């Protein structure tokens, strides 16, 4: 029968303890949030509206959840109207970015989750096609960063 020397010797040479602390001190959440954004990536106006509305709903639930946070984030909730046209899509996409990025450093987390910050430019443009295209880029990055943020948790 073999025994794990780290268990027998109180983490042995300390390597296991160092690995544990490294993971722990880089984790934002108490546990993994499995409510990932599984809506298809945006490719046009209709799919961008669908993704934006879904991200808004899921993010607001996540931010308020004390199962993952040490305190609910009541400050950074997305309040923009659901996307129904280009103008509301742009407003919602930009607010998702702002509130999500602010949420990453909220005190409800053990540590800031800056590595998952949305870097895409705010949605904007001279015409509806340009506004939609920029919103698509922003929302697809927001989806990826949101899902990565959910997984940034203590080892279970």
C-alpha positions, -999 to +999 in steps of 0.1 A: +000+000+000+013+035-009+006+066+010+008+102-003+039+116+014+023+151+015-005+138+036+019+118+059+044+146+063+022+177+065+026+187+028+061+173+027+086+197+013+060+224+010+054+221-028+018+209-025+011+236+001+025+262-023+005+249-052-027+250-030-020+286-018-013+298-053-046+285-066-065+297-036-050+333-037-057+336-074-093+325-072-122+350-073-151+327-062-158+303-034-169+277-060-174+273-097-206+288-111-219+264-137-245+287-152-223+294-183-234+315-212-242+289-239-260+311-263-244+309-297-218+336-306-232+366-323-229+368-361-256+393-370-280+418-355-305+391-344-279+368-328-263+398-311-296+409-296-301+373-283-266+370-268-268+405-252-302+398-236-290+364-223-257+378-210-276+405-191-299+380-174-272+355-165-247+381-153-273+398-130-281+364-114-244+357-110-235+390-095-263+387-069-253+351-059-238+347-025-231+310-032-201+322-053-193+355-037-186+366-001-212+393-006-237+400-034-227+427-059-258+450-059-238+479-074-228+464-108-261+452-122-270+457-158-301+479-160-302+488-197-333+478-216-331+445-235-318+447-270-346+451-295-329+473-321-294+486-329-297+515-305-307+493-276-281+467-286-253+492-284-264+506-251-268+471-236-235+458-249-216+488-235-233+486-201-226+448-199-189+456-205-189+484-179-208+465-152-189+432-158-155+449-156-165+467-124-178+435-109-144+418-114-129+439-087-159+440-064-152+432-028-175+402-030-146+384-046-116+369-027-093+386-052-098+408-083-103+389-115-086+414-138-074+387-162-110+383-174-116+420-181-133+427-214-108+447-235-129+452-267-138+487-276-172+500-267-198+494-294-201+525-316-200+535-353-212+559-379-240+537-392-261+508-380-238+482-397-207+496-380-225+497-346-238+462-350-203+449-360-186+465-330-213+452-307-208+417-321-170+419-313-177+432-278-204+406-270-185+376-282-155+386-260-179+393-231-193+358-234-158+343-233-147+364-204-179+358-185-175+320-188-139+322-178-148+344-148-174+318-136-147+291-135-123+312-115-129+295-082-113+277-053-105+241-059-135+220-049 
